[in-house]
Amino acid sequence: MKNPKGFGGKYFSLAAILALSTTITLANEVKSFSETTKVAQEQEEFSEDEELTPPNEELSVVVISKKIRVKEVDAPFASEIYTKRQIEKSHTKDIYEFLNTQTSVTTIPNIGNNFTQKIDLRGYGLENGYQNVVISVDGKRLNNIDMVPQLLSAIPIDSIEKIEIIKGSGSVEYGDGANAGVINIVTKGYEGASIKTYVGNNGLLYGSLGLGIKKEKFSISGYIDDYKHDGYKVIATDGTKDESSNRNMGIKGTFTPIENLTFNLSKIYSKMNINYANALTLDEYEKNPNTIPQPSWGTSYSEQDFTSGVLGYGLKYQATDKISIDFQGRDEKKESDFVTYSSKSDYRYKSYDLKVDYIDENIKSAIGIQKFDGERKGATSVTTKDNLGYFGKVDYLFTNSTISLGIRGESIDYKYLKADVNLKDDEYLQAYDLGYNYKLNNISSLFINFNQSFQAPDIDRFFNAFTDTFNGFINPMRVKTLNIGYNNLSYPNKLKVSAFYSDIEDEIYYNGSTWTNTNLDKTEKLGFEVYDKFSFLYNLYATLNYAYVETKIKEDSINLGIVGNEIPGVSKHNVKLGLGYNPNHRISLFLSHIYKSKAYAMSDFDQSFEKMDAYNSTDFSASYKYKNFEIFAKINNIFDEKNALFADDGFSIGVYPVNYERSFMLGLSAKF
């Protein structure tokens, strides 16, 4: 299997560190905030310029990741929305664990990498699913130009205000890669002081500090967090373990010089180190997941260092009561160093996003231009992928219904330079979206949505995975998806049901037997999803998040033998059950279970092997609050179920054990 490349960048700037120190000094002023200020802050959450979290947060939520704001019950597309309170009550250690345990999204460590995990939504598979969903943080996309999943571990889970999952839509607003949909993460600056720490088995240590103030004209906040894990198992005969560490630091601020104009500036730095274990054979895994892996390619394990530094900037201007302008920019420098192989890559990403909104009584519209330039420099080569997209979107609001229309055009340019080799290619792709929502009453609605999306190949797809020789420019992927659904956002039962069908041309995949990337001529995905939260009593509730998906390879001229087969790495049944109980206002208890049915190993397109084991994990968390303090504890995988990531290398099955034993953590958090 191909080793994942990493991320890079330069160290956190001195200015950012000094600014973070300033927030420590200024934090003491928070205690003097008056009750009037607090009321203003609460009212501010309902304004058009802020992320909205109404008091009855689970029944009336505003979706913003579609660029045009719309209430959840009015949305002409399928969605899942999770508020800050729901995220906090889950007591998950990071965003990957929250997505995997609480939502319809599947995540799993990427061949041992917990910081850039594999992601799957709606049946695109664990191998390539992350390239078929756009992930954005505060409107800025995290998708990469090569075969590296999005870096989510740099986002402290305590800084997240809301997570929105838009399913089968979002291609008009986000473009390249939004086939399964969009995961939009909304963060908010810290106010006052916030600390959190927890410990766990296998040497798990975590600590974080967040500080910030908010005034009428400006706000500033910063954070620092450290994560360290001694590893789950010994991975070499010299006693080396699959240990990992991660440090994140960030600072962000806003300045409002006049009433309708706000500037924002942020800086984020991340540094990580990982020891990758070699894969076990299927027999070794079944006998003992703690077996020491055998050397691969002459090494016992792989060590990687990578760093990332991101500068974000932008402004929002309310030109009139109907017209607003939003500009956001992002400049990222990353560095990946596979120490074991002396393989180093430098990355530079620059993105610009300009959007103009027009909002009237019965119409909401947005037009925008988005530019993304990505570059990767190796020891002897330079590869670039540049995207330029423009879109228009309009929602018509009637008394009991909403009609949504949108279209996008995007050009993609590739360049590859190495010695006397100069390769170029370009593509022009289009997306469109048509949706309709009909409100049955104030709490329930029906919707239908038709979406066309696309994925331009990443820069690794043109090269042999092991020899690094050029294997040709492959076709972009095109998807047409039909969504229908029903929402009932009421108490005591919140229910959301949706069904979808995706017709796909040129789905991109890696052929393990030839070490090359190519296209499947025609594939399809069919499924339905159910989210339900039912409150038996005011303090006793149950949750269900179920997704069923069936995939099929319809046509393939290169390999006729795989026609009719399923897409590997896709579980047909994904079930997440939860039972919550609050004996009193201070104590919260939550019991949950995850089940993912058997699936073929990644890259096993010809089904040479049987389906691999199902994924099972039962977890329990408890917390106790007293004033500003909270003590929490969690047990993962109570029944010691064996779980793993399975991959077909073209000859045999390689197994990477994950969450294969009981684990626990105990922590404390406080806010001032």
C-alpha positions in Angstrom: 0.0 0.0 0.0 1.1 3.5 -0.7 2.4 5.5 2.3 0.4 8.6 2.9 2.2 11.9 2.5 2.0 14.4 5.2 1.8 18.1 6.0 4.3 20.8 6.4 4.9 24.4 7.3 6.9 26.8 9.4 6.9 27.4 13.1 4.3 29.6 14.8 5.2 33.2 14.3 6.6 35.2 17.2 3.9 37.8 16.7 1.2 35.2 17.2 2.8 33.9 20.4 3.1 37.5 21.8 -0.5 38.1 20.9 -1.5 34.9 22.7 0.3 36.2 25.8 -1.7 39.4 25.5 -4.9 37.5 25.7 -3.7 35.9 28.9 -3.3 39.4 30.4 -6.6 40.7 29.0 -8.6 37.6 30.1 -8.9 39.0 33.6 -11.2 41.8 32.2 -13.8 39.1 31.4 -14.8 38.9 35.0 -16.1 42.5 34.9 -18.5 41.8 32.0 -21.9 43.1 33.0 -25.2 41.3 32.8 -26.1 43.7 30.0 -23.2 42.5 27.9 -24.2 38.9 28.4 -27.7 39.6 27.2 -26.3 41.4 24.2 -24.1 38.4 23.4 -27.1 36.1 23.6 -29.1 38.3 21.3 -26.1 38.5 19.0 -26.3 34.8 18.3 -29.6 35.5 16.4 -28.1 38.1 14.1 -27.5 37.5 10.4 -23.8 37.9 10.8 -23.2 35.3 13.4 -23.6 31.5 13.7 -27.2 31.0 14.9 -27.9 28.8 17.9 -31.5 29.5 19.1 -32.4 28.5 22.7 -34.3 25.4 21.5 -31.2 24.5 19.6 -32.1 21.0 18.5 -35.5 22.1 17.0 -34.7 25.3 15.2 -31.2 25.4 13.7 -30.0 27.6 10.8 -27.8 26.0 8.2 -25.1 28.2 6.9 -22.7 25.9 5.0 -24.8 26.2 1.8 -23.7 29.9 1.6 -27.3 31.0 1.8 -28.8 30.7 5.3 -31.9 28.6 5.7 -33.7 27.1 8.6 -33.3 23.4 9.0 -37.0 22.7 8.5 -37.0 24.8 5.3 -33.8 23.2 3.8 -34.3 21.8 0.3 -31.5 19.2 0.9 -30.5 16.5 3.4 -28.6 17.6 6.4 -27.4 16.8 9.9 -26.6 19.5 12.4 -24.9 19.2 15.7 -24.7 22.1 18.1 -22.0 23.0 20.7 -24.0 21.5 23.5 -24.4 18.2 21.7 -20.7 18.1 21.0 -19.8 18.9 24.6 -22.2 16.2 26.0 -20.6 13.5 23.8 -17.2 13.9 25.7 -15.4 12.7 22.6 -11.7 13.4 22.6 -11.5 14.9 19.1 -13.6 15.7 16.1 -12.9 12.4 14.4 -14.3 10.5 17.3 -17.4 12.7 17.3 -18.0 12.2 13.6 -17.5 8.4 13.9 -19.7 7.9 17.0 -22.4 10.5 16.7 -23.0 11.1 12.9 -23.6 9.2 9.7 -20.0 9.8 8.8 -17.4 7.0 9.1 -13.9 7.7 10.2 -10.9 5.4 10.8 -7.2 6.1 11.4 -5.3 6.3 8.1 -2.9 3.3 8.3 -2.1 4.2 11.9 -2.4 8.0 11.5 -5.0 9.3 14.0 -4.5 13.0 12.9 -5.5 12.7 9.2 -8.1 9.9 9.3 -10.0 8.2 6.5 -13.5 9.5 6.0 -16.5 8.0 4.2 -20.0 9.3 3.6 -22.7 7.8 1.4 -20.7 4.8 0.2 -17.7 6.3 -1.6 -15.5 3.9 0.5 -12.9 4.2 3.2 -10.1 4.3 0.6 -11.3 7.3 -1.4 -14.3 8.7 0.6 -12.4 11.7 2.0 -11.8 13.0 -1.6 -15.6 12.9 -2.2 -16.6 15.2 0.6 -15.5 18.8 1.0 -14.5 19.7 4.6 -14.4 23.4 5.5 -13.7 25.3 8.7 -15.4 28.7 8.9 -15.9 28.5 5.1 -12.3 27.6 4.2 -11.8 24.2 2.6 -9.3 21.7 4.0 -9.1 19.3 1.0 -5.6 18.6 -0.3 -4.1 18.3 -3.8 -2.7 14.8 -3.2 -3.8 11.6 -1.5 -3.7 12.9 2.0 -7.0 13.2 4.0 -8.0 16.5 5.5 -6.2 17.6 8.7 -8.9 17.8 11.4 -6.9 17.2 14.5 -5.6 20.8 14.4 -9.1 21.9 15.4 -9.7 21.7 19.1 -13.1 20.2 19.7 -13.8 22.7 22.4 -13.6 25.5 19.9 -16.3 24.1 17.7 -19.6 25.9 17.7 -21.5 23.7 15.3 -21.0 20.9 12.8 -23.2 20.8 9.7 -23.2 17.8 7.3 -24.9 18.5 4.0 -25.5 15.2 2.1 -25.7 14.8 -1.6 -25.5 18.6 -2.2 -23.1 21.5 -1.9 -21.3 21.2 -5.2 -22.5 24.6 -6.5 -21.0 26.4 -3.4 -17.9 24.2 -2.8 -17.1 22.7 -6.2 -14.3 20.1 -6.6 -14.9 17.0 -4.5 -18.4 17.6 -3.1 -19.9 14.4 -4.4 -21.0 12.9 -1.1 -21.6 16.4 0.3 -20.0 18.9 2.6 -18.9 18.8 6.3 -18.8 22.4 7.5 -17.2 23.1 10.9 -18.0 26.4 12.5 -15.7 27.7 15.3 -16.0 30.5 17.6 -13.4 32.4 19.6 -13.0 31.7 23.3 -14.4 34.1 25.9 -12.8 34.2 29.3 -10.6 31.3 30.2 -11.2 27.6 29.4 -9.0 24.7 30.5 -9.3 21.0 29.8 -7.2 18.0 30.6 -7.6 14.2 30.5 -5.5 11.1 30.9 -6.0 7.5 29.7 -4.4 4.2 29.4 -1.4 3.5 27.1 0.1 6.8 28.2 -2.7 9.1 26.9 -2.1 12.7 28.0 -4.0 15.8 26.9 -4.1 19.4 28.0 -5.5 22.6 26.5 -5.9 26.2 27.4 -8.1 28.8 25.7 -8.3 32.5 26.5 -10.2 35.4 25.0 -12.1 38.6 25.4 -14.9 40.1 23.4 -15.7 43.8 23.2 -18.0 45.9 21.1 -15.4 46.8 18.5 -13.0 43.9 18.7 -12.4 40.4 19.9 -9.2 38.3 20.4 -8.7 34.8 21.5 -6.1 32.1 21.5 -5.5 28.5 22.4 -2.8 25.9 22.9 -3.3 22.2 23.2 -1.0 19.2 23.6 -1.7 15.5 22.9 0.6 12.6 23.6 0.0 8.9 23.3 2.7 6.3 24.1 1.2 3.9 21.6 -1.1 0.8 21.6 1.5 -1.9 20.9 5.2 -2.6 20.3 5.9 -2.4 16.5 9.6 -3.3 16.3 11.9 -5.8 18.0 13.8 -2.9 19.6 10.7 -2.0 21.7 9.5 0.9 19.6 5.8 1.6 19.9 3.3 3.2 17.6 3.5 6.4 19.6 2.2 9.8 18.4 2.2 13.4 19.6 0.5 16.6 18.4 0.7 20.3 19.4 -1.7 22.9 18.1 -1.6 26.7 18.7 -3.9 29.3 17.3 -4.9 32.9 17.6 -7.8 34.8 16.0 -9.2 38.2 16.2 -11.8 40.5 14.8 -12.0 44.3 14.5 -15.1 46.4 13.6 -14.0 49.9 12.9 -17.4 51.0 11.7 -20.8 49.4 12.3 -21.1 47.4 9.1 -17.5 46.4 8.5 -15.6 43.6 10.3 -12.1 42.4 9.6 -10.8 39.0 10.8 -7.3 37.6 11.1 -6.1 34.2 12.4 -2.9 32.1 12.6 -2.8 28.4 13.3 0.2 26.2 13.8 0.3 22.4 14.2 3.2 20.0 14.7 2.9 16.2 14.7 5.0 13.1 15.0 3.8 9.5 14.2 5.3 6.1 14.1 3.4 3.9 11.6 3.3 0.2 12.2 3.6 -2.2 9.3 0.4 -4.2 8.5 -0.3 -7.5 10.0 -1.3 -10.5 8.0 -4.9 -11.6 8.4 -3.7 -14.7 10.3 -1.5 -12.7 12.7 -4.4 -10.3 13.4 -6.9 -13.1 14.2 -4.5 -14.7 16.5 -3.3 -11.6 18.3 -3.6 -7.9 17.2 -0.6 -7.1 19.4 1.7 -9.2 17.2 4.9 -7.3 16.2 4.6 -6.6 12.5 7.3 -7.9 10.2 9.6 -5.4 8.4 8.3 -4.0 5.1 10.6 -2.7 2.4 13.6 -3.2 4.7 12.2 -1.2 7.6 10.4 -2.2 10.8 8.2 0.9 10.9 7.9 4.3 9.4 8.3 7.6 11.3 6.9 10.9 10.0 7.1 14.5 11.1 4.8 17.1 9.7 4.0 20.7 10.4 1.4 23.1 9.2 1.1 26.9 9.5 -2.0 28.6 8.3 -2.7 32.4 8.0 -6.3 33.3 7.6 -7.7 36.8 6.8 -10.9 38.4 5.6 -13.6 40.9 5.9 -17.4 41.2 6.0 -19.2 44.4 4.8 -22.9 45.1 5.0 -23.2 47.5 2.1 -26.9 48.0 2.4 -29.8 46.4 4.3 -30.0 43.9 1.4 -26.5 43.5 0.1 -23.4 42.1 1.9 -19.9 41.3 0.8 -17.7 38.5 2.3 -14.1 38.0 1.4 -11.9 35.3 3.0 -8.3 34.3 2.2 -6.1 31.5 3.4 -2.3 30.9 3.1 -0.9 27.6 4.2 2.6 26.2 4.4 3.2 22.6 5.2 6.1 20.3 5.4 6.1 16.5 5.5 9.2 14.5 6.3 9.1 10.7 6.3 12.3 10.3 8.4 12.6 6.6 7.7 12.9 7.1 3.9 14.5 10.5 3.9 11.5 11.7 1.8 10.5 15.3 2.3 7.8 17.4 0.6 7.0 21.1 1.0 3.5 22.4 0.3 2.0 25.8 -0.4 -1.7 26.4 -0.6 -3.3 29.8 -1.3 -7.1 30.3 -1.5 -9.4 33.2 -2.0 -13.2 33.3 -1.6 -15.3 36.3 -2.6 -19.1 36.2 -2.1 -21.9 38.8 -2.5 -25.3 38.2 -0.9 -28.6 39.8 -1.8 -31.5 39.2 0.7 -35.0 40.5 0.2 -38.3 39.5 1.7 -38.9 36.5 -0.6 -35.5 36.0 -2.2 -32.0 35.1 -1.1 -29.2 34.9 -3.6 -25.4 34.6 -3.6 -22.8 34.9 -6.3 -19.1 34.1 -5.7 -15.6 33.5 -7.1 -13.3 31.0 -5.5 -9.5 30.5 -6.3 -7.3 27.8 -5.0 -3.6 27.3 -5.9 -1.8 24.2 -4.6 1.8 23.3 -5.0 3.9 20.3 -3.8 7.7 20.4 -4.0 9.7 17.2 -3.7 13.5 16.6 -3.9 13.4 16.6 -7.7 10.0 17.6 -8.9 7.3 20.3 -8.6 3.6 19.5 -9.1 0.7 22.0 -9.0 -3.1 21.9 -9.1 -4.9 25.2 -9.5 -8.7 25.6 -9.3 -10.8 28.6 -10.3 -14.6 28.4 -9.7 -17.5 30.8 -9.9 -21.1 30.2 -8.9 -24.6 31.7 -8.6 -27.3 30.5 -6.2 -30.8 31.8 -5.5 -33.6 30.7 -3.1 -37.2 31.7 -3.7 -39.3 31.7 -0.5 -43.0 31.3 -0.7 -45.6 30.9 2.2 -45.1 27.2 2.6 -42.3 26.3 0.2 -38.8 27.1 -0.9 -37.3 26.6 -4.4 -33.5 26.6 -4.7 -31.5 26.9 -8.0 -27.7 27.1 -8.5 -25.0 26.6 -11.1 -21.2 26.5 -11.0 -18.3 26.5 -13.5 -14.8 25.5 -12.5 -11.5 25.2 -14.4 -8.6 23.1 -13.1 -5.0 23.3 -14.4 -2.2 20.8 -13.7 1.6 21.2 -14.1 4.4 18.7 -13.4 8.0 19.7 -13.7 10.9 17.3 -13.3 14.3 17.8 -15.0 13.5 18.0 -18.7 9.9 16.7 -18.2 7.2 19.4 -18.5 3.6 18.0 -18.4 0.4 20.0 -18.4 -3.3 19.3 -18.5 -6.5 21.2 -17.8 -10.2 20.5 -17.3 -13.4 22.5 -17.2 -16.2 21.1 -15.1 -19.7 22.2 -14.1 -22.1 21.6 -11.2 -25.7 22.5 -10.7 -28.3 22.1 -8.0 -32.1 22.2 -7.9 -34.1 21.8 -4.7 -37.6 22.1 -3.4 -39.0 22.1 0.1 -42.6 22.0 1.1 -43.6 22.8 4.7 -46.4 20.6 6.0 -46.5 22.8 9.1 -44.1 24.8 11.3 -42.2 21.7 12.4 -42.3 19.3 9.5 -41.5 19.3 5.8 -40.8 17.3 2.6 -37.9 18.0 0.2 -36.5 16.8 -3.1 -33.1 17.8 -4.5 -31.2 17.0 -7.7 -27.5 17.7 -7.8 -24.6 17.3 -10.3 -21.1 17.3 -8.9 -17.6 16.4 -9.9 -14.1 15.5 -8.6 -10.9 16.5 -10.5 -8.2 13.9 -9.9 -5.6 14.7 -7.3 -1.9 15.0 -8.4 -0.9 11.5 -7.1 -3.4 9.8 -9.5 -1.2 10.4 -12.5 1.7 8.4 -11.2 2.6 4.8 -10.3 2.4 4.4 -6.5 5.8 2.7 -6.2 7.9 3.6 -9.2 6.7 7.3 -9.3 6.5 7.0 -13.1 3.8 8.9 -15.0 0.9 6.7 -15.9 -1.2 9.3 -17.7 -3.8 12.0 -17.0 -7.1 10.2 -16.0 -10.6 11.4 -16.4 -12.4 13.6 -13.8 -15.3 12.0 -11.9 -18.9 13.1 -12.5 -21.9 12.4 -10.3 -25.6 13.0 -10.5 -27.5 12.5 -7.2 -31.3 12.5 -6.5 -32.3 13.2 -2.8 -35.7 13.0 -1.2 -36.6 13.3 2.4 -38.9 14.2 5.3 -38.1 16.3 8.4 -40.1 16.4 11.7 -38.4 18.7 14.1 -40.5 18.4 17.2 -40.4 17.4 20.8 -40.4 14.7 22.1 -39.4 13.2 18.7 -37.0 14.7 16.3 -37.0 12.6 13.1 -35.2 13.1 9.8 -35.5 10.5 6.9 -33.8 10.7 3.5 -33.2 8.5 0.5 -30.7 9.0 -2.4 -29.5 7.6 -5.7 -26.2 8.5 -7.3 -25.3 7.8 -10.9 -21.5 8.0 -11.4 -19.2 8.3 -14.4 -15.5 7.6 -14.2 -15.3 6.9 -10.4 -11.6 7.2 -9.6 -9.9 4.3 -7.9 -6.4 2.7 -7.2 -5.7 -0.6 -8.8 -3.5 -2.5 -6.3 -2.4 -5.2 -8.7 -0.8 -2.7 -11.2 0.0 0.1 -8.7 -1.8 2.6 -10.9 -4.8 4.8 -10.7 -7.6 4.7 -13.2 -11.4 5.1 -13.7 -14.4 2.8 -13.3 -16.7 3.6 -16.3 -20.1 3.6 -14.5 -21.0 3.0 -10.9 -24.1 3.7 -8.7 -25.0 4.2 -5.1 -28.4 3.7 -3.5 -29.3 4.2 0.1 -31.4 5.8 2.8 -30.7 7.4 6.2 -32.6 7.8 9.4 -31.9 10.1 12.3 -34.2 10.0 15.3 -34.0 11.4 18.8 -36.9 10.4 21.1 -37.3 11.8 24.7 -39.1 9.4 26.9 -38.9 11.9 29.8 -37.3 15.3 30.1 -34.1 13.6 31.4 -34.2 10.3 29.5 -33.7 10.1 25.7 -32.6 7.7 23.0 -30.8 8.5 19.6 -30.6 6.5 16.4 -28.4 7.3 13.4 -28.8 4.6 10.7 -27.4 4.7 7.2 -27.9 2.0 4.6 -26.0 2.1 1.3 -25.7 -0.3 -1.6 -23.0 0.2 -4.3 -22.5 -1.4 -7.6 -20.0 -1.3 -10.5 -22.2 -1.1 -13.6 -19.7 -0.9 -16.4 -15.9 -1.2 -16.8 -14.1 -1.7 -20.1 -10.7 -2.3 -18.6 -11.7 -5.1 -16.1 -14.9 -6.9 -17.1 -14.5 -9.3 -14.2 -15.4 -6.7 -11.6 -18.7 -5.6 -13.2 -21.6 -6.2 -10.8 -19.3 -6.1 -7.7 -19.6 -3.7 -4.7 -17.3 -0.8 -4.1 -14.8 -2.1 -1.5 -14.5 -0.5 1.9 -18.2 0.2 2.2 -20.4 -1.2 4.9 -24.0 -1.6 3.9 -25.3 -1.0 7.4 -24.0 1.7 9.7 -25.8 1.9 13.0 -25.2 4.3 15.9 -27.4 3.9 19.0 -27.4 6.1 22.1 -29.2 6.2 25.5 -28.8 9.3 27.6 -30.0 9.8 31.2 -29.6 12.8 33.5 -30.4 11.8 37.1 -30.2 15.5 38.0 -28.9 18.8 36.6 -25.3 18.0 37.5 -24.9 14.4 36.3 -25.1 13.2 32.7 -24.8 9.5 31.6 -24.6 8.3 28.0 -24.3 4.7 26.7 -23.7 4.2 22.9 -23.0 1.5 20.4 -21.5 1.6 16.9 -22.0 -1.2 14.4 -20.6 -1.2 10.8 -21.4 -4.4 8.9 -18.9 -6.5 7.0 -17.2 -5.0 3.9 -14.6 -5.9 1.4 -11.1 -4.7 2.1 -9.9 -1.5 0.5 -8.9 -2.0 -3.1 -10.4 -5.5 -3.3 -12.4 -4.7 -6.4 -12.3 -8.2 -7.8 -13.5 -9.7 -4.5 -10.5 -12.0 -4.2 -11.1 -12.2 -0.5 -14.2 -12.6 1.6 -15.8 -9.6 3.4 -13.8 -8.5 6.4 -15.0 -8.5 10.0 -17.7 -6.0 11.1 -16.9 -3.1 13.4 -18.4 -3.0 16.9 -17.8 -0.7 19.8 -19.9 -0.1 23.0 -18.9 3.1 24.9 -20.0 4.7 28.1 -19.5 8.2 29.4 -20.4 10.1 32.6 -19.9 13.6 33.8 -20.5 15.7 36.9 -20.8 19.5 36.8 -20.3 21.8 39.7 -20.5 25.5 39.0 -17.7 26.2 36.4 -16.1 22.8 36.7 -16.8 19.4 35.1 -15.4 16.0 35.8 -15.9 13.4 33.1 -14.9 9.8 32.4 -15.3 7.6 29.4 -14.8 3.9 28.6 -14.4 3.0 24.9 -15.0 -0.5 23.5 -16.3 -1.9 26.8 -16.5 -5.5 25.5 -13.0 -5.6 24.0 -14.2 -6.1 20.4 -11.5 -6.5 17.7 -11.6 -3.8 15.0 -9.3 -3.0 12.1 -8.7 -1.3 8.8 -8.3 -3.9 6.1 -6.5 -3.3 2.8 -5.8 -5.4 -0.3 -2.3 -4.8 -1.7 -2.9 -6.8 -4.8 -1.6 -10.0 -3.4 -2.8 -10.3 0.2 -4.7 -8.6 3.0 -2.9 -6.2 5.2 -4.5 -5.4 8.6 -4.1 -2.3 10.7 -5.7 -2.9 14.1 -7.7 0.1 15.5 -9.9 0.4 18.6 -9.3 -3.3 19.3 -9.2 -3.2 23.1 -10.9 -1.6 26.0 -9.7 1.9 26.8 -10.6 4.7 29.2 -10.0 8.3 29.9 -10.6 10.6 32.9 -10.7 14.4 32.7 -11.5 17.8 34.1 -12.6 21.0 32.4 -13.3 24.4 33.8 -14.5 27.7 32.4 -14.1 31.2 33.9 
